Amino acid sequence: MMSLDALFEQSHIFHRSFSKKPLYVASASGLILTLDSSSQILDATGGPAVACLGHNQSEEVFLFRDTSPGGTCTAILCLGMSPSWTLATHTDASFPEKALGPGTVAALFAETIAGSTLACVLAVPGYFQAMRGVCDKYGALLVLDEVRTLTFAKNQLTGYRYCVVWEEAVQCMCADIQTVGKSLGGSFIPLSSILDHQDIFEVVANVSGSLAGGHTPQAHPVACASALTVQRIVSRDNLLENIRTMGALLEKLLREFIEPLLLVGNVRGRGLFWAVECMLDRETQTPFHLDDDFSCKIKDTGLDVGLNVPSNMGFVGMQKIDTAAITPPYIVTETEIRTIVELLKIAIERVSEPYLAARRHAQVPSVLQERVQPWL
């Protein structure tokens, strides 16, 4: 049985990890976290992807406490669940018609860019436009999960939107429903929302005449005021342009300094939403062993050198993924971007060294065998 630190024994919070006492952040400003030990850490994650304006925004914001999510989680938990057993009452030929025919599928739910589990996996170009066409053809709704990608409506008539990290991929393509959150409240307040197409509203308002269901703190004026404040700052300070500029620089530096590292298998993302996936062998795309927390080692080593990057949130079944995410606040500067990449490179190299040393050691016998064989 694990011996818990006194902090966990006395705390009323169900912490996410009990193996190591968490760091205590005494204060924060911009991207800098100051610990109670006076040491500082550069926050390359912002929440993750929540504190889009940085920490301790100087101007006045509205704060709200004691919210409750209500009781509508059960339906959400049904999404994406696969049955353990199915009764094969159909043939291969009849299955598509029964499972995917018109009137069977109500909606397509999809993340425009994968979040914590897959870490910034992008859809192939044209995918969402094609799925928009499929949904229109069969009368299904297109529901986009953009909780991690703050969305700005530009033209309600055409559905042309700005998505901070997904701008190019969804131009001129409008979802029926969008879920948004995280940076919607800028970390000043816990807040999420759904955006409905006008057609959805008209059906509810003119056909049923009421909206059955909801959440206890729904449409709270203080929460809404906070969200409006965040969006005003984003617009006023031209942060979308900063995202484009700093995002391009971040990609360039990740490609130049991180992607060539021997245990880095993939660098992917867009804008200020990037992930580095590490692999035991990138040539064969072999992941680390299920018991090997490589990404957690990067996170811990990053903190040691003054960088905060989150590791991946786990994996499904036997598919092991080790990633480090880089999602800095929208206010990030060029100097901070360069420092993030520099410190990330140091962290990955330090964690990689024992693995590379073991690989070099394992190659020695085969090399010696080749040299000795001609003399036998």
C-alpha positions in Angstrom: 0.0 0.0 0.0 1.3 3.5 -0.9 2.4 5.7 2.0 0.6 9.0 1.5 2.1 12.4 2.2 0.4 14.2 5.1 -1.0 16.7 2.6 -3.2 14.1 1.0 -4.3 12.7 4.4 -5.5 16.1 5.5 -6.8 17.4 2.2 -10.5 17.3 1.3 -9.7 17.4 -2.4 -9.5 14.2 -4.4 -6.2 14.9 -6.1 -5.4 13.5 -9.5 -2.1 12.0 -8.4 -1.0 10.7 -5.0 2.6 9.7 -5.8 4.1 13.1 -5.4 3.3 16.1 -3.3 2.1 18.9 -5.7 3.9 22.1 -6.0 2.5 25.2 -4.2 2.1 28.2 -6.4 2.2 31.3 -4.3 1.5 33.8 -7.1 1.2 34.0 -10.8 1.6 36.7 -13.5 1.3 36.3 -17.2 3.1 33.0 -18.0 5.2 33.0 -14.8 4.3 30.8 -11.8 6.1 31.7 -8.6 6.4 28.8 -6.0 6.4 29.2 -2.3 10.2 28.4 -2.5 10.5 31.6 -4.7 11.6 29.6 -7.7 9.8 30.3 -10.9 8.2 28.1 -13.6 7.3 29.1 -17.2 3.7 27.9 -17.8 3.5 26.5 -21.3 0.1 25.0 -20.8 -2.2 27.7 -19.4 -4.5 25.6 -17.5 -4.3 23.5 -19.8 -5.7 25.7 -22.5 -7.9 27.6 -20.0 -5.9 30.7 -18.9 -5.9 32.2 -22.4 -5.1 35.7 -21.2 -2.4 34.5 -18.8 -2.5 34.5 -15.0 -3.6 37.4 -12.9 -5.0 39.6 -15.6 -4.6 43.2 -14.3 -7.9 44.6 -15.2 -11.1 44.0 -13.4 -13.0 40.8 -14.0 -16.0 39.2 -12.5 -15.6 36.2 -10.3 -18.3 33.7 -9.3 -18.2 30.8 -6.9 -20.2 27.9 -5.7 -21.5 26.6 -9.1 -22.9 23.2 -9.7 -23.0 21.2 -12.9 -26.5 19.9 -12.4 -27.5 16.4 -13.3 -27.4 16.0 -17.0 -24.1 14.1 -17.3 -25.7 10.7 -17.9 -26.6 11.4 -21.5 -23.1 12.7 -22.2 -21.6 9.6 -20.7 -23.5 7.5 -23.3 -21.5 9.1 -26.1 -18.7 7.1 -27.6 -19.4 4.0 -25.5 -19.0 0.6 -27.2 -21.1 -2.4 -26.0 -19.2 -5.3 -24.6 -21.3 -7.8 -26.4 -23.6 -7.6 -29.4 -26.1 -10.2 -30.6 -25.4 -10.9 -34.3 -28.9 -10.7 -35.6 -28.0 -9.2 -38.9 -25.8 -10.0 -41.9 -22.9 -8.0 -43.2 -25.0 -6.7 -46.0 -27.9 -5.6 -43.8 -25.8 -4.0 -41.1 -25.1 -0.6 -42.8 -28.7 -0.1 -43.6 -29.8 -0.9 -40.0 -27.1 1.0 -38.2 -26.3 3.9 -40.5 -29.4 4.4 -42.7 -31.5 7.6 -42.8 -33.5 8.1 -39.6 -31.0 6.0 -37.6 -28.2 8.5 -36.8 -29.3 11.6 -35.0 -26.0 13.4 -34.9 -22.2 13.3 -35.5 -20.2 14.3 -32.5 -16.5 15.2 -33.2 -13.6 17.2 -31.8 -12.2 19.6 -34.4 -8.8 18.9 -32.9 -8.2 16.1 -30.4 -7.7 17.2 -26.8 -5.9 15.5 -23.9 -6.1 11.9 -24.8 -4.9 11.9 -28.4 -3.1 15.3 -28.1 -3.6 17.6 -31.0 -4.4 15.0 -33.7 -5.7 16.9 -36.8 -8.4 15.7 -39.2 -7.4 15.2 -42.8 -8.1 18.3 -45.0 -11.7 18.4 -46.1 -12.9 15.9 -43.5 -15.4 18.2 -41.7 -16.6 19.8 -45.0 -17.4 16.3 -46.2 -19.1 15.3 -43.0 -21.2 18.5 -43.2 -22.4 17.3 -46.5 -23.2 13.8 -45.2 -25.2 15.3 -42.3 -27.1 17.5 -44.7 -27.9 14.6 -47.0 -29.3 12.4 -44.2 -30.8 15.1 -41.9 -28.3 14.5 -39.1 -26.9 17.2 -36.8 -23.2 18.1 -36.8 -22.0 18.7 -33.3 -18.5 20.0 -32.8 -16.7 19.7 -29.5 -14.6 22.9 -29.4 -14.2 23.2 -25.7 -10.4 23.7 -26.1 -10.6 25.9 -29.2 -12.3 29.3 -28.4 -14.7 30.2 -31.2 -15.6 33.6 -32.5 -18.7 34.0 -34.6 -18.0 36.3 -37.6 -21.0 36.1 -39.7 -24.2 34.3 -38.4 -25.7 34.1 -41.9 -22.9 32.2 -43.6 -21.6 30.4 -40.5 -18.1 31.6 -41.2 -16.2 31.3 -37.9 -12.8 32.0 -36.4 -11.5 29.1 -34.4 -8.3 30.1 -32.7 -6.4 26.9 -33.5 -8.5 25.5 -36.3 -9.1 28.5 -38.5 -8.1 27.2 -41.9 -9.9 23.8 -41.5 -13.4 24.9 -40.9 -13.8 28.1 -42.9 -17.2 28.4 -44.4 -18.5 25.3 -42.6 -21.1 25.8 -40.0 -21.9 23.3 -37.2 -25.4 22.8 -35.9 -24.2 22.8 -32.3 -20.9 23.7 -30.9 -19.7 23.1 -27.3 -17.2 25.7 -26.0 -15.5 26.3 -22.7 -12.1 26.5 -21.0 -10.8 29.8 -22.4 -14.3 31.1 -22.8 -14.0 32.3 -19.2 -10.2 32.8 -19.4 -9.8 30.8 -16.1 -11.4 33.7 -14.2 -14.5 31.6 -13.8 -15.6 28.0 -14.5 -17.7 28.4 -17.6 -18.9 26.4 -20.6 -21.5 27.0 -23.2 -23.2 25.6 -26.3 -23.7 27.5 -29.5 -26.8 26.6 -31.5 -27.6 27.2 -35.2 -30.6 29.4 -35.8 -32.4 26.4 -37.2 -32.1 24.6 -33.9 -33.5 27.5 -32.0 -36.5 27.8 -34.3 -37.4 24.2 -33.9 -37.3 24.4 -30.1 -39.0 27.8 -29.9 -41.7 27.3 -32.6 -42.4 23.5 -32.4 -41.9 22.4 -28.8 -42.2 25.9 -27.3 -39.9 25.1 -24.4 -36.5 23.8 -23.5 -36.8 20.9 -21.1 -33.7 20.4 -19.0 -30.7 22.6 -18.2 -28.2 23.2 -15.4 -28.6 24.9 -12.1 -26.3 27.9 -12.7 -27.3 28.2 -16.4 -26.9 31.6 -18.0 -25.7 33.2 -14.8 -25.2 36.9 -15.4 -21.8 37.1 -13.6 -20.4 34.2 -15.6 -21.7 35.7 -18.8 -20.1 39.0 -17.9 -16.8 37.3 -17.4 -16.9 35.6 -20.8 -17.8 38.9 -22.5 -14.8 40.6 -20.7 -12.5 37.9 -22.0 -13.7 38.2 -25.6 -13.4 42.0 -25.4 -9.8 41.7 -24.3 -9.0 39.2 -27.1 -10.5 41.6 -29.7 -9.1 44.8 -28.2 -5.5 43.5 -27.9 -5.6 41.8 -31.3 -4.7 38.5 -29.7 -5.8 36.5 -32.8 -3.0 38.0 -34.7 -0.6 37.2 -31.9 -1.8 33.6 -32.0 -1.1 33.4 -35.7 2.4 35.0 -35.4 3.5 33.1 -32.2 1.9 29.9 -33.5 3.9 30.0 -36.7 7.1 30.6 -34.6 6.2 27.8 -32.2 5.8 25.4 -35.1 9.1 26.5 -36.7 11.0 26.0 -33.5 9.4 22.6 -32.7 10.2 21.4 -36.2 13.8 22.6 -35.9 14.8 21.6 -32.4 12.3 19.1 -31.1 11.3 16.9 -34.0 14.9 15.7 -34.7 15.3 14.3 -31.2 15.7 10.5 -31.4 12.8 9.6 -29.2 10.4 12.1 -30.7 8.0 10.3 -33.1 5.7 13.1 -34.0 5.1 16.8 -33.7 1.6 18.0 -34.5 -0.8 20.8 -34.0 -1.8 24.3 -35.2 -1.8 27.8 -33.8 -0.9 27.7 -30.1 -2.1 24.2 -29.7 0.7 21.7 -30.2 1.8 18.3 -28.9 5.0 16.3 -29.0 4.6 12.5 -29.1 7.5 10.4 -27.9 8.2 6.8 -29.0 10.6 4.1 -28.1 11.5 3.7 -31.8 10.3 6.3 -34.2 11.4 4.4 -37.2 9.0 1.6 -36.5 6.5 3.8 -34.6 6.9 1.6 -31.5 5.5 3.1 -28.4 6.9 2.8 -24.9 5.8 -0.1 -22.7 2.5 0.3 -21.0 4.2 0.5 -17.6 6.6 3.2 -18.7 5.4 6.7 -17.9 7.8 8.5 -20.3 5.5 11.5 -20.6 5.2 11.9 -16.9 9.0 11.9 -16.7 9.1 14.8 -19.2 6.6 16.7 -17.1 8.6 16.2 -13.8 11.9 17.0 -15.5 10.3 20.0 -17.1 9.3 21.3 -13.6 12.9 20.7 -12.5 14.2 23.0 -15.2 11.5 25.6 -14.8 8.9 24.6 -17.4 5.3 23.5 -17.0 4.0 21.1 -19.7 1.3 18.5 -19.1 1.7 14.9 -19.9 -1.0 12.9 -21.7 -4.1 11.9 -19.7 -3.8 8.1 -20.2 -4.6 5.7 -23.0 -7.2 3.4 -24.3 -6.7 -0.4 -24.1 -3.3 -1.4 -25.4 -2.7 1.8 -27.3 0.1 3.7 -25.5 0.6 7.3 -26.2 3.3 9.5 -24.5 2.8 13.2 -25.3 3.7 16.6 -23.9 1.3 19.4 -24.8 2.3 23.0 -25.5 -0.7 25.3 -25.2 0.5 28.7 -23.9 -1.8 31.6 -23.3 -2.7 33.9 -26.2 -0.5 36.7 -24.7 2.7 34.7 -25.1 5.7 36.6 -26.4 8.5 35.6 -28.8 11.0 35.4 -25.9 8.7 33.1 -24.0 8.1 30.8 -27.0 11.8 30.4 -27.5 12.4 29.7 -23.9 9.5 27.1 -23.8 11.1 25.2 -26.7 14.6 25.4 -25.2 13.5 24.1 -21.9 11.4 21.4 -23.5 14.4 20.2 -25.5 16.4 20.0 -22.3 13.7 18.0 -20.5 13.2 15.5 -23.4 17.0 15.0 -23.8 17.5 14.3 -20.1 14.7 11.8 -20.0 15.8 10.2 -23.2 19.4 9.6 -22.2 18.9 6.3 -20.2 16.9 4.8 -23.1 19.4 5.8 -25.7 22.3 4.5 -23.5 20.5 1.2 -23.2 20.0 1.1 -27.0 23.7 1.8 -27.6 24.6 -1.0 -25.1 22.3 -3.5 -26.8 23.9 -2.8 -30.1 27.5 -3.5 -29.0 27.3 -7.4 -29.0 26.0 -7.5 -32.6 28.8 -5.1 -33.7 31.5 -7.2 -32.0 30.0 -10.4 -33.5 30.4 -8.9 -37.0 34.0 -8.1 -36.3 34.9 -11.4 -34.8 33.0 -13.7 -37.2 35.6 -13.6 -40.0 38.3 -14.9 -37.6 36.3 -17.9 -36.5 
